[in-house]
């Protein structure tokens, strides 16, 4: 298949190219992996059947981040991803040389699929990532922090500093105790640590912003540095999801309703904890919210909008590779529903990249939970 972008630097063509990469992702991943294993039979001998599975998963990840970086027009995003991937390998005592070779094979394979202007853009983006890996190997200081995968990995691109509660009812001792509890698998202790600030005047929204959110970021950094296992990271996130469910019953819900709202992810987006908290905070701000979760086909999101008739729709995207689907969903929403329905986006895919929310056609971008409620109220006032 051949794409025919007029100028890949313009938004419509970047979107078309990113959409093409997403559509061809599985086919390209299998072809590149097959070629890679043919050239490196030692991987097959060392990992056995796992070599194919791991190879396809890695190449799919490369293409996903490449598509997101192209749509966003943010070359730094792919450089961050490449550096992060190399760092993960290094923490596991593995060489980054094969990572560079894999990225170069992805680059060359895709470049053969598309027209020259698009191929040139692909080469520029991937070469930037490969150069970042080489710089890291030689000790050159990083120009940007690394970004990763999912809730755990995207934390590196997020602020280190927690949001500040107006009453400072959530303190460092609370955060330390809560982090220790979730890492130890102590669900009851974690819940007690989350409930304690309520006695000091914190709201549920304060606990979400100043305790749970920074803890998730810290867990992500620990995983990236290979200081905790995937199993422990999943356990900690599951405990926080449990705590959120317990805090929900303590939300103060206003009697007056501002209007209907929907919060959703997009198809392919697997991480819902942040979007779940956004939905809760909006409900506490007076909105009648339907939280649809994530990994939802667009037709189901559109059906829910038709049924619920929201004044505002919030779309969460954790990773850059979700951006093409966000843009497609927004476009379908603009076509089918009233022009005065507001669309707000948020999540790690947008944070630190101030113009992307305009590229996908949204009305605004929420930096964090508090900003989300304020933005929605402002756009609908």
Buried (B, 14 or more C-beta within 10 A) or exposed (E): EEBEBEEBEEBEBBBBBBBBBBEBBEEBBBBBBEBBBEEBEEBBEEBEEEBBEEBBEBBBBBBBBBBBBBBBBBBBBBBBBBBBBBBBBBEEEEEBEBBBBBBBBBBBBBBEBBBEBBBEBBBBBBBBBBBBBBBBBEEEEBEBBBBBBBBBBBBBBBBEEBBEBEEEBBBEEBBEBBBEBBBBEBBEBBBBBBBBBBEEEBBBBBBBBBBBBBBBBBBBBBBBEBEBEEEBBBBBBBBBBBBBEEBBEEBEEEEEEBEBBBBBBBBBBEBBBBBBBBBBBBBBBBBBBBBBBBEBEBEEBBEBBEEBEBBBBBBBBBBBBBBBBBBBBBEBBEEEBEEEBBBBBBBBBBBBBEEBBEBBBBBBBBBBBBBBBEBBBEBBE
